[in-house]
Amino acid sequence: MEPKNIPKSMMEGESPRLLPNNIKCPPGSVLIKRTTKEDLIMAKNMKALGLNHPKIQDWQAISEEENLEMERQLKVINKPPIKSFKTNYGDILDCIDIYQQHAFDHPLLKDHKVQMEPKNIPKSMMEGEPPRLLPKNIKCPPGSVVIRRTTKEDLVMAKKMNALGLNHPPSSRFHTTAGAATNLAFATVQYGNHNFGAKTRMNVWAPSTLSGQYSVSGIWVANGPFQDLNVIEAGCGGDGHKTTGCYNYLCPGFVQVHREISLGLVLDHISVYNGTQSDIEIGILKDGEWWLKYFNQFIGYWPQKLFLYMSGGANNVVWGGHVFSPVNQPSPPMGSGHFPKDGLQNKSAYFKDTQIWDNVHLIYPQPDQLVASSGRPNCYEAKLTSGIAPNPMDFYYGGPGQCNLTANNEV
């Protein structure tokens, strides 16, 4: 019932009280917090994001110098809030004056005037009931924006992701080029024509990962030479790559304009294998700036002046899945964890209704403009199928993994 050899002096004194006096279990029983569906969803999301990595769990073990540097970074990133909220998952959401947000610490944005919505994108894209990720009581006042507060764990996670070399779109073109990161695998479809972004609808999964692994799905818009590639990413797990070198709000660059939807929020509706599918619609569209679209809401944008090669649009759009696994460790599942060949409906991860933005209209890419590829076809499958008119093609992807992602690309 208690430690045998630890000195009794450690157990002396008044016991701390975390609960009201009336909450006390009878002798012979113990007090245990009941696990909820939200707890299970949170655990799945944390594993999917690689937050079970020992460096993430044990960030307190960092050196004093590293700890002081992170404290300094957090003071720069997290601005004084007008008001704050705490989510059911323990995240702190701050309402920040729109012109005081971290984006404006970037030297190129010192005199930037915030654009509250796209100027030329059709209003029809913004019609309808907005999606709700947060309780109705969480809404920032006019003149402010909602931003998830950055933590030390976020800084450690970002350092890990950068160390993994996740700064290129996952496709055969980029990962067969010299210098691409090793121990990565992908199952994607690529559109290689000039464009101004794209939007898509994807079902959300929470693939299980082990320590040091990573499994993400999303859409990438890219342009420029390989060694200096400009990339914007959106999906389950990240947003920007080479332009800021950071994720979510960790570096100045992304200008938040929405008062109720923040980057980095937990998606608590997950698809069920052979059951209910949970979809999200995401888009990266250029309208002067590069806008991030979530369903019918424009969350914010990456100013085009931050890019070297994307002021005139992009030449690549990639959507699909991307995994990383250390040497000699079986790779994680991607998407639903099942091959498309084993069943599509309610079983496989997918991207549907994908459209390319041509700077005036959203258009469906033609089948001969799309290239599906998998770096490890024995582990992860990429499959294009006929869609429902007017959408000509749907894309299914994923697989169980369990492969050795060695540098020489052996399965």
C-alpha positions as CSV (number, residue, x, y, z in Angstrom):
1,M,0.0,0.0,0.0
2,E,3.1,2.3,0.3
3,P,6.8,2.2,-0.5
4,K,8.8,-0.1,1.8
5,N,12.2,1.5,2.1
6,I,11.6,5.2,1.3
7,P,12.0,7.3,4.5
8,K,8.7,8.0,6.3
9,S,9.8,11.7,6.5
10,M,8.9,12.0,2.8
11,M,5.3,11.2,3.6
12,E,4.9,13.5,6.6
13,G,2.8,16.7,6.7
14,E,-0.6,17.8,5.4
15,S,-1.5,16.1,2.1
16,P,-2.3,18.3,-0.9
17,R,-5.9,18.6,-2.0
18,L,-6.7,18.4,-5.7
19,L,-10.4,17.6,-5.3
20,P,-13.3,18.9,-3.1
21,N,-13.5,17.3,0.4
22,N,-16.6,15.3,-0.5
23,I,-14.7,13.3,-3.2
24,K,-13.1,10.4,-1.4
25,C,-13.2,6.7,-2.2
26,P,-14.1,4.1,0.6
27,P,-11.5,1.8,2.0
28,G,-10.5,-1.0,-0.4
29,S,-11.1,1.1,-3.5
30,V,-9.0,3.6,-5.5
31,L,-9.8,6.7,-7.4
32,I,-9.4,6.5,-11.2
33,K,-10.4,9.1,-13.8
34,R,-12.8,7.4,-16.3
35,T,-11.4,7.2,-19.8
36,T,-13.5,8.9,-22.5
37,K,-13.8,8.8,-26.3
38,E,-12.0,12.2,-26.3
39,D,-9.0,10.6,-24.4
40,L,-8.8,7.9,-27.0
41,I,-9.0,10.3,-29.9
42,M,-6.4,12.6,-28.3
43,A,-4.0,9.6,-27.9
44,K,-4.5,8.6,-31.5
45,N,-3.8,12.1,-32.7
46,M,-0.7,12.4,-30.6
47,K,0.7,9.1,-31.9
48,A,-0.2,10.1,-35.5
49,L,1.9,13.3,-35.0
50,G,4.8,11.4,-33.5
51,L,4.3,12.9,-30.1
52,N,5.2,9.6,-28.5
53,H,8.8,10.1,-29.5
54,P,11.1,10.0,-26.4
55,K,12.5,13.4,-27.2
56,I,9.0,14.8,-27.1
57,Q,8.0,13.0,-24.0
58,D,11.2,13.8,-22.2
59,W,11.9,17.3,-23.3
60,Q,12.6,18.3,-19.7
61,A,15.9,16.3,-20.1
62,I,17.3,18.9,-22.5
63,S,20.3,21.0,-21.5
64,E,20.0,24.2,-19.5
65,E,21.3,26.2,-22.5
66,E,18.6,24.6,-24.8
67,N,15.9,25.2,-22.2
68,L,16.8,28.9,-21.9
69,E,16.8,29.2,-25.7
70,M,13.4,27.7,-25.9
71,E,12.1,30.1,-23.2
72,R,13.5,33.0,-25.3
73,Q,11.8,31.7,-28.4
74,L,8.4,31.2,-26.6
75,K,8.5,34.8,-25.4
76,V,9.0,36.0,-29.0
77,I,6.3,33.6,-30.5
78,N,3.6,33.9,-27.9
79,K,2.3,37.5,-27.8
80,P,0.4,39.0,-24.9
81,P,-3.2,37.9,-25.2
82,I,-6.4,40.0,-25.0
83,K,-8.1,36.9,-23.6
84,S,-7.4,33.2,-23.5
85,F,-9.3,29.9,-23.6
86,K,-8.4,26.3,-22.7
87,T,-9.6,23.5,-25.0
88,N,-10.7,20.0,-23.9
89,Y,-7.4,18.8,-25.1
90,G,-5.4,21.1,-22.9
91,D,-4.3,23.5,-25.6
92,I,-4.3,27.2,-24.8
93,L,-5.9,29.5,-27.4
94,D,-5.0,33.2,-27.2
95,C,-6.8,36.1,-28.8
96,I,-4.0,38.3,-30.2
97,D,-4.3,41.7,-31.7
98,I,-4.2,41.0,-35.4
99,Y,-1.2,43.4,-35.9
100,Q,0.7,42.0,-32.9
101,Q,0.8,38.4,-34.1
102,H,4.1,36.7,-34.7
103,A,3.9,37.1,-38.5
104,F,4.8,40.7,-38.2
105,D,8.1,39.9,-36.5
106,H,9.3,39.0,-40.0
107,P,11.4,41.9,-41.5
108,L,9.6,41.8,-44.8
109,L,6.2,42.3,-43.1
110,K,6.9,45.3,-41.0
111,D,4.6,47.5,-43.0
112,H,2.3,44.8,-44.3
113,K,-1.4,45.7,-44.3
114,V,-3.6,42.7,-43.4
115,Q,-6.0,41.4,-46.1
116,M,-9.0,40.1,-44.3
117,E,-10.2,37.9,-47.2
118,P,-9.3,37.1,-50.8
119,K,-10.2,39.8,-53.3
120,N,-10.9,37.9,-56.5
121,I,-11.8,34.4,-55.3
122,P,-15.5,33.8,-56.0
123,K,-17.7,34.6,-52.9
124,S,-19.5,31.2,-53.6
125,M,-16.5,29.5,-52.1
126,M,-17.3,31.2,-48.8
127,E,-21.0,30.5,-48.7
128,G,-22.7,28.2,-46.2
129,E,-22.4,27.3,-42.5
130,P,-18.9,27.6,-41.2
131,P,-17.3,24.4,-39.7
132,R,-17.0,24.4,-35.9
133,L,-13.8,23.0,-34.3
134,L,-14.3,24.8,-31.0
135,P,-17.1,25.3,-28.5
136,K,-19.3,28.3,-29.3
137,N,-18.0,30.2,-26.3
138,I,-14.5,30.3,-27.8
139,K,-14.5,33.3,-30.1
140,C,-12.1,36.2,-30.2
141,P,-13.3,39.8,-30.2
142,P,-13.1,42.0,-33.4
143,G,-9.6,43.2,-34.2
144,S,-8.0,40.0,-32.8
145,V,-7.3,36.5,-34.1
146,V,-7.3,33.1,-32.4
147,I,-3.8,31.5,-32.2
148,R,-2.9,28.3,-30.4
149,R,-0.2,29.0,-27.8
150,T,3.1,27.5,-28.7
151,T,4.7,25.2,-26.1
152,K,8.2,23.7,-25.5
153,E,6.9,20.4,-26.8
154,D,6.0,22.2,-30.1
155,L,9.5,23.5,-30.4
156,V,11.0,20.0,-29.8
157,M,8.5,18.5,-32.3
158,A,9.4,21.1,-35.0
159,K,13.1,20.4,-34.5
160,K,12.5,16.7,-34.9
161,M,10.5,17.2,-38.1
162,N,13.1,19.5,-39.6
163,A,15.8,16.9,-38.7
164,L,13.9,14.3,-40.6
165,G,14.2,16.3,-43.8
166,L,10.5,16.8,-44.3
167,N,11.0,19.8,-46.5
168,H,10.0,18.5,-49.9
169,P,6.7,17.2,-51.3
170,P,6.4,13.4,-51.2
171,S,6.6,12.3,-54.8
172,S,8.9,10.4,-57.1
173,R,10.2,13.5,-58.7
174,F,11.5,15.0,-55.5
175,H,12.6,11.8,-53.7
176,T,14.7,10.4,-56.6
177,T,16.6,13.6,-56.8
178,A,20.0,13.6,-55.2
179,G,19.9,15.0,-51.7
180,A,16.5,13.8,-50.8
181,A,16.0,12.6,-47.3
182,T,16.3,8.8,-46.7
183,N,14.0,6.6,-44.6
184,L,11.0,8.2,-46.2
185,A,8.1,6.6,-48.2
186,F,5.2,8.1,-50.1
187,A,2.1,7.2,-52.0
188,T,1.0,10.3,-54.0
189,V,-0.5,11.7,-57.1
190,Q,1.2,14.6,-58.8
191,Y,0.0,17.4,-61.1
192,G,3.0,18.9,-62.9
193,N,1.5,21.8,-64.8
194,H,1.4,25.5,-64.0
195,N,-1.2,26.4,-61.4
196,F,-2.2,28.8,-58.6
197,G,-3.0,26.2,-56.0
198,A,-5.6,23.5,-55.5
199,K,-8.3,22.3,-53.1
200,T,-9.3,18.8,-52.2
201,R,-11.5,16.7,-49.9
202,M,-9.8,14.0,-47.8
203,N,-10.9,11.6,-45.1
204,V,-9.1,11.8,-41.7
205,W,-7.3,8.9,-40.2
206,A,-5.0,8.5,-37.1
207,P,-2.4,5.8,-38.2
208,S,-0.5,4.3,-35.3
209,T,3.2,5.2,-35.0
210,L,6.1,4.0,-32.9
211,S,8.8,6.2,-31.3
212,G,10.6,8.2,-33.9
213,Q,8.1,7.6,-36.7
214,Y,5.9,10.0,-38.6
215,S,2.8,9.5,-40.8
216,V,1.1,12.5,-42.5
217,S,-1.4,13.1,-45.3
218,G,-2.0,16.4,-47.1
219,I,-1.6,18.6,-50.1
220,W,1.6,20.2,-51.2
221,V,2.0,23.2,-53.6
222,A,5.6,23.7,-54.7
223,N,7.9,25.6,-57.1
224,G,11.5,26.3,-57.6
225,P,14.8,24.3,-57.9
226,F,15.2,21.3,-55.7
227,Q,17.8,22.7,-53.3
228,D,15.8,25.9,-52.7
229,L,12.3,24.6,-53.2
230,N,9.4,26.7,-52.0
231,V,6.6,24.5,-50.5
232,I,3.3,25.1,-48.8
233,E,1.6,22.2,-47.1
234,A,-1.8,21.7,-45.5
235,G,-3.4,18.6,-44.1
236,C,-3.2,16.4,-41.0
237,G,0.2,17.3,-39.5
238,G,1.7,20.5,-41.0
239,D,1.5,23.7,-42.9
240,G,4.6,25.5,-44.3
241,H,8.0,24.1,-45.2
242,K,10.9,25.8,-46.9
243,T,9.7,29.4,-46.9
244,T,9.7,29.8,-43.2
245,G,11.4,26.5,-42.3
246,C,8.7,26.1,-39.6
247,Y,5.3,24.6,-38.9
248,N,2.1,26.4,-37.8
249,Y,3.1,29.7,-36.0
250,L,6.7,28.8,-35.0
251,C,8.3,31.2,-37.4
252,P,6.9,34.6,-38.6
253,G,5.2,34.3,-41.9
254,F,1.7,33.0,-41.8
255,V,-0.8,35.8,-41.3
256,Q,-3.8,34.6,-39.3
257,V,-7.1,36.4,-40.0
258,H,-9.8,34.0,-38.6
259,R,-11.2,34.6,-35.1
260,E,-12.4,31.0,-34.4
261,I,-10.2,28.5,-36.3
262,S,-6.5,28.2,-35.5
263,L,-3.7,26.2,-37.0
264,G,-2.7,23.2,-34.9
265,L,-6.1,22.3,-33.5
266,V,-6.9,18.6,-32.9
267,L,-9.3,17.0,-35.3
268,D,-11.5,15.0,-33.1
269,H,-13.6,13.2,-35.8
270,I,-11.6,10.3,-37.2
271,S,-12.7,7.9,-39.9
272,V,-13.6,4.4,-38.9
273,Y,-12.5,1.4,-41.0
274,N,-15.5,-0.1,-42.8
275,G,-17.6,2.5,-41.0
276,T,-18.3,6.2,-40.9
277,Q,-15.9,8.4,-42.8
278,S,-14.8,11.8,-41.5
279,D,-13.8,14.3,-44.3
280,I,-12.2,17.7,-44.3
281,E,-11.9,20.1,-47.2
282,I,-8.6,21.9,-47.5
283,G,-7.2,24.2,-50.1
284,I,-4.1,26.4,-50.9
285,L,-5.1,29.1,-53.4
286,K,-3.3,32.1,-54.7
287,D,-5.2,35.4,-54.8
288,G,-2.4,37.9,-54.5
289,E,-1.3,36.1,-51.4
290,W,-1.3,32.3,-50.8
291,W,-4.5,31.6,-48.9
292,L,-5.2,28.6,-46.7
293,K,-8.8,27.4,-47.0
294,Y,-10.6,25.1,-44.6
295,F,-14.1,24.1,-45.9
296,N,-15.6,27.5,-46.7
297,Q,-13.4,29.5,-44.4
298,F,-10.2,31.3,-45.3
299,I,-8.0,31.0,-42.2
300,G,-5.1,33.2,-43.2
301,Y,-2.4,33.4,-45.8
302,W,1.3,33.3,-46.6
303,P,2.3,36.7,-48.1
304,Q,3.8,36.1,-51.6
305,K,6.7,38.5,-50.8
306,L,8.1,35.7,-48.6
307,F,8.6,33.4,-51.5
308,L,11.5,33.4,-54.0
309,Y,9.7,31.3,-56.7
310,M,6.0,31.4,-56.2
311,S,5.0,35.0,-57.0
312,G,3.8,33.8,-60.4
313,G,2.2,30.6,-59.2
314,A,3.5,27.1,-58.9
315,N,4.4,24.2,-61.2
316,N,3.6,21.3,-58.9
317,V,0.7,20.1,-56.7
318,V,1.1,16.8,-54.8
319,W,-1.5,15.1,-52.6
320,G,-1.2,11.9,-50.7
321,G,0.6,10.3,-47.8
322,H,4.2,10.5,-46.5
323,V,5.9,8.4,-43.7
324,F,9.2,8.3,-42.0
325,S,10.8,5.5,-40.0
326,P,14.2,5.1,-38.4
327,V,16.7,2.5,-39.8
328,N,15.8,-1.1,-38.9
329,Q,12.4,-0.2,-37.6
330,P,9.3,-1.4,-39.5
331,S,7.6,1.5,-41.1
332,P,4.2,2.8,-39.8
333,P,0.8,2.5,-41.5
334,M,-0.3,5.2,-43.9
335,G,-3.8,6.5,-44.1
336,S,-6.3,3.8,-43.0
337,G,-3.5,1.2,-42.8
338,H,-5.0,-0.8,-45.7
339,F,-4.2,-1.0,-49.4
340,P,-6.7,0.4,-51.8
341,K,-6.7,-3.0,-53.6
342,D,-8.2,-4.5,-50.5
343,G,-11.3,-2.3,-50.8
344,L,-12.1,1.3,-51.4
345,Q,-15.5,2.3,-50.0
346,N,-15.1,3.1,-46.3
347,K,-11.8,1.2,-46.1
348,S,-9.2,3.2,-47.9
349,A,-7.7,6.7,-47.4
350,Y,-8.7,9.0,-50.2
351,F,-8.6,12.4,-51.8
352,K,-11.7,13.3,-53.8
353,D,-13.1,16.4,-55.7
354,T,-9.6,17.6,-56.2
355,Q,-9.5,20.8,-58.3
356,I,-6.8,23.0,-59.6
357,W,-7.1,26.8,-59.2
358,D,-6.2,28.5,-62.5
359,N,-6.4,32.0,-61.0
360,V,-10.0,32.4,-62.2
361,H,-11.7,29.1,-61.8
362,L,-11.4,25.8,-60.1
363,I,-11.0,23.1,-62.8
364,Y,-10.8,19.4,-62.6
365,P,-7.4,18.0,-63.8
366,Q,-7.6,15.5,-66.6
367,P,-6.4,11.9,-66.1
368,D,-3.5,12.4,-68.4
369,Q,-2.3,15.3,-66.3
370,L,-2.0,13.1,-63.1
371,V,0.8,10.7,-62.2
372,A,0.2,8.3,-59.3
373,S,3.3,6.9,-57.7
374,S,4.5,5.0,-54.6
375,G,8.1,4.8,-53.5
376,R,7.4,1.4,-51.8
377,P,4.6,-0.3,-53.7
378,N,4.9,-3.4,-51.5
379,C,4.2,-1.2,-48.4
380,Y,2.0,1.6,-49.7
381,E,-0.3,1.8,-52.7
382,A,-1.3,4.8,-54.9
383,K,-4.4,4.2,-57.0
384,L,-6.3,6.6,-59.3
385,T,-9.9,5.6,-60.1
386,S,-12.7,7.1,-62.1
387,G,-14.7,9.6,-60.0
388,I,-18.3,10.7,-60.1
389,A,-19.0,13.3,-62.8
390,P,-17.9,16.1,-63.2
391,N,-14.9,14.9,-61.2
392,P,-12.9,12.6,-63.5
393,M,-10.6,11.0,-61.0
394,D,-10.4,10.0,-57.3
395,F,-7.2,9.1,-55.6
396,Y,-6.8,6.3,-53.0
397,Y,-3.7,5.6,-51.1
398,G,-2.1,4.0,-48.1
399,G,-1.0,0.6,-46.7
400,P,0.1,-1.2,-43.6
401,G,3.7,-0.4,-43.9
402,Q,6.0,-2.7,-41.9
403,C,8.9,-2.2,-44.3
404,N,12.5,-1.4,-43.7
405,L,13.0,2.1,-45.2
406,T,16.7,1.9,-45.8
407,A,18.7,4.4,-47.7
408,N,19.2,2.1,-50.7
409,N,15.4,1.8,-51.1
410,E,15.2,-1.9,-50.4
411,V,11.9,-3.2,-49.2
